[in-house]
Amino acid sequence: MALKITDDCIACAACVEPCPNQAISEGPGIYVIDPERCRECVGDYDAPQCVPHCPVDAIIPDPERRETRGELLAKKERTADSAESGGN
């Protein structure tokens, strides 16, 4: 399941650097997570890296983007393949 950032975000950017998938970017007023890139760090870490860095607990599971561990691992493979081929 992808994560999402709630309206509680204070736009501090503390979550951006820890994200190994470059899934977090500045949005209008708050930061946003790209659900196509977010895989909750499955395959890289035991837990999402952005969550403990958020000082206001504004990063939560996105109930509209439920994915199994297998689906998240497949997403990791797709993004790795895309990066290796130069994004094509």
SULQUI-V639069 format. One record per backbone hydrogen bond with DSSP energy under -1.0 kcal/mol. NH is the residue of the N-H (numbers start at 1). CO is the residue of the C=O. If there is no record, write none. Layout:
# SULQUI-V639069
nh:NH co:CO
nh:NH co:CO
This chain:
# SULQUI-V639069
nh:2 co:65
nh:4 co:60
nh:6 co:58
nh:9 co:6
nh:19 co:16
nh:25 co:32
nh:27 co:30
nh:29 co:27
nh:32 co:25
nh:34 co:23
nh:37 co:34
nh:38 co:34
nh:42 co:39
nh:44 co:41
nh:45 co:41
nh:53 co:50
nh:54 co:51
nh:60 co:4
nh:62 co:2
nh:65 co:62
nh:72 co:68
nh:73 co:69
nh:74 co:70
nh:75 co:71
nh:76 co:72
nh:77 co:73
nh:78 co:74
nh:79 co:75
nh:80 co:76
nh:81 co:77
nh:82 co:78
nh:83 co:79
nh:84 co:80
nh:85 co:81
nh:86 co:83
nh:87 co:82
